[in-house]
């Protein structure tokens, strides 16, 4: 989403990254950080000064929070933190800002290859698989407690440009925008090529297989939720 609001294409007319939340949380716990009065006052102040139609929260600057699942997962941090979707919805709705979630989809293999082999953020596939397994469980539990009207739609980096454009008709309706605008935003879209992972730096092959299978199961469960919104079947989760 950061690329959609980069200022290098037509999206610059409607949105830009909203960095206030991430800069307040940094790599700490969101729930406690955004419960402080001064933090809420700062968010309210910056919202009043915001002039674009959309503000994207899952953007970051420098080393601070990206509001993602998981968040702050690099080697330099001792723990992993996660967004609190219900809290974010309550904060922004109280400021008369419509809070909406756009679900994203990427294959486990592609994420693991990027995290372990390309970026080297995590030292082994089994550790990364365990991290994303818990991330998906937490994300799903939050989605199940969030009113489905807060979920605007879905975009998949694993599927074709054509299928994503078709899905944006549901996003456009939910967000009160035109499908033409979404087609323009998706000009930068690039479908990920299929990726394979192997037992990279794994000492315990049994553990590696177990962690991987756990992740695949949760990825499958999440995709069942994702598909409902990608295909426009907007029902309760």
C-alpha positions in Angstrom: 0.0 0.0 0.0 2.9 2.3 0.5 3.6 2.1 -3.2 0.0 3.1 -4.0 0.6 6.3 -2.0 4.1 7.0 -3.2 3.3 10.2 -5.1 4.6 8.8 -8.4 1.3 7.9 -9.9 -2.4 8.9 -10.0 -2.9 7.6 -6.5 -1.1 10.7 -5.1 -4.4 12.6 -5.9 -6.3 10.6 -3.3 -4.0 9.2 -0.6 -0.8 9.4 1.2 0.8 7.4 4.1 -0.5 8.3 7.5 2.6 7.9 9.6 1.3 9.2 13.0 0.1 5.9 14.3 3.3 4.1 13.5 5.5 6.8 14.9 3.6 6.7 18.2 3.7 2.9 18.5 7.3 2.5 17.2 8.0 -1.2 18.0 6.0 -1.3 21.2 2.6 -2.6 22.1 -0.1 -0.8 20.1 -2.9 -1.2 22.6 -1.1 0.5 25.5 0.6 3.1 23.2 -2.7 4.3 21.7 -4.5 4.3 25.0 -2.5 7.4 26.2 -4.4 10.7 26.1 -1.5 12.6 24.4 -1.3 9.9 21.7 -5.0 10.2 20.9 -4.7 14.0 20.9 -1.8 13.8 18.4 -3.8 11.4 16.1 -6.8 13.7 16.2 -4.7 16.8 15.4 -3.1 15.1 12.4 -6.4 13.7 11.2 -7.8 17.3 11.2 -4.9 18.4 9.0 -5.1 15.5 6.6 -6.4 16.7 3.2 -6.5 13.5 1.1 -9.4 11.1 0.6 -7.7 8.1 2.0 -5.0 7.5 4.7 -3.1 4.2 4.7 -1.9 3.0 8.1 0.3 0.1 7.1 3.1 2.3 6.0 6.4 3.1 7.8 9.3 5.5 7.8 12.8 4.6 8.9 12.7 1.8 11.5 9.3 2.4 13.0 6.0 0.4 13.0 4.4 -0.7 9.8 1.1 -1.9 11.5 1.4 -5.3 9.9 1.0 -9.0 10.9 3.6 -9.5 12.2 5.2 -6.2 13.1 8.8 -5.4 14.2 10.0 -8.9 13.6 13.6 -8.2 12.6 16.6 -9.5 14.4 17.1 -6.4 16.4 13.8 -6.8 18.3 13.3 -9.3 21.1 9.6 -9.7 20.6 6.9 -9.5 17.9 3.9 -7.1 18.2 0.7 -7.0 16.3 -1.9 -4.3 15.4 -5.2 -4.2 17.3 -7.8 -3.8 14.6 -10.7 -3.2 17.0 -8.8 -0.4 18.8 -7.9 1.2 15.5 -11.5 1.1 14.3 -12.8 2.7 17.6 -10.2 5.5 17.5 -10.8 6.5 13.9 -14.6 6.1 13.9 -14.7 8.4 17.0 -12.9 11.0 14.8 -15.6 10.6 12.1 -13.1 8.8 9.9 -14.4 5.5 8.2 -12.0 2.8 9.2 -11.7 0.0 6.7 -9.5 -3.1 6.3 -8.2 -4.3 2.9 -7.2 -8.0 3.1 -4.0 -9.0 1.4 -3.0 -12.4 0.2 0.5 -13.9 -0.5 1.6 -17.6 -0.5 3.4 -19.0 2.5 6.3 -20.1 0.3 6.8 -16.6 -1.1 6.7 -15.0 2.3 9.2 -17.5 3.8 11.6 -17.2 0.8 11.5 -13.4 1.2 12.0 -13.4 4.9 14.6 -16.1 5.3 16.5 -16.4 2.0 16.2 -12.9 0.5 16.0 -10.4 3.3 17.5 -12.7 5.9 15.3 -11.3 8.7 14.9 -14.7 10.3 17.6 -17.3 10.5 15.6 -20.4 9.6 12.5 -21.5 7.7 11.1 -23.3 10.8 11.4 -20.1 12.9 9.8 -18.0 10.2 7.0 -20.5 9.6 6.3 -20.5 13.4 6.2 -16.7 13.4 3.8 -16.4 10.5 1.7 -19.3 11.8 1.0 -17.3 15.0 0.5 -14.1 13.0 -2.2 -15.7 10.9 -3.9 -17.1 14.0 -3.9 -13.6 15.6 -5.1 -11.9 12.4 -8.0 -14.4 12.0 -9.1 -14.1 15.6 -9.2 -10.3 15.2 -11.1 -10.5 11.9 -13.7 -12.8 13.6 -14.4 -10.2 16.3 -14.5 -7.3 13.9 -17.8 -6.3 12.3 -17.5 -7.4 8.6 -18.6 -4.0 7.4 -15.1 -2.8 8.4 -13.6 -5.1 5.7 -13.7 -3.2 2.4 -12.4 -6.0 0.1 -9.3 -7.9 -0.9 -6.2 -7.8 -3.1 -4.0 -10.8 -4.0 -0.4 -10.6 -5.1 -0.7 -14.3 -6.1 -3.5 -13.8 -8.6 -3.7 -12.2 -12.0 -4.1 -8.6 -12.7 -7.4 -9.4 -14.4 -8.9 -11.2 -11.4 -7.7 -8.4 -9.1 -9.3 -5.7 -11.3 -12.5 -7.8 -11.2 -12.4 -7.9 -7.4 -11.9 -4.1 -7.1 -15.6 -3.7 -8.1 -16.3 -4.7 -4.5 -13.6 -2.4 -3.1 -14.9 0.4 -5.2 -18.5 -0.1 -3.9 -17.4 -0.4 -0.3 -15.1 2.7 -0.4 -17.3 4.8 -2.6 -14.8 5.1 -5.4 -14.8 4.3 -9.1 -13.5 1.0 -10.5 -11.5 3.1 -13.0 -9.5 4.6 -10.2 -8.6 1.1 -8.9 -7.6 0.0 -12.3 -5.2 3.0 -12.4 -3.8 2.2 -9.0 -3.2 -1.4 -10.1 -1.0 -0.3 -12.9 2.0 -1.0 -10.7 0.7 -4.5 -9.9 3.1 -7.4 -10.5 2.0 -11.0 -9.9 4.5 -13.0 -7.9 6.0 -16.0 -9.6 5.6 -19.4 -7.8 8.2 -19.9 -5.1 9.6 -23.1 -3.5 11.2 -23.3 -0.1 13.6 -26.1 1.1 15.2 -27.0 4.5 17.4 -23.9 4.4 19.8 -24.0 7.4 17.5 -26.5 9.2 19.1 -28.8 11.7 15.9 -30.6 12.8 14.0 -31.7 9.6 11.1 -33.1 11.7 10.5 -29.7 13.3 10.8 -28.0 10.0 8.1 -30.2 8.4 5.8 -29.7 11.5 6.2 -25.9 11.5 5.6 -25.8 7.8 2.5 -27.9 7.9 1.1 -25.8 10.7 1.6 -22.6 8.6 0.0 -24.2 5.6 -3.1 -25.1 7.6 -3.5 -21.5 8.9 -2.8 -20.0 5.5 -5.6 -22.2 4.1 -7.9 -21.1 6.9 -7.1 -17.4 6.3 -7.6 -17.8 2.5 -11.2 -19.1 3.2 -11.9 -15.7 4.8 -9.9 -13.8 2.2 -11.8 -15.5 -0.7 -15.2 -14.3 0.6 -14.2 -10.7 0.2 -12.1 -11.2 -2.9 -15.1 -12.8 -4.6 -17.6 -10.3 -3.1 -19.3 -12.7 -0.8 -19.5 -10.2 2.1 -20.9 -12.3 4.9 -20.0 -12.6 8.6 -16.7 -14.4 9.3 
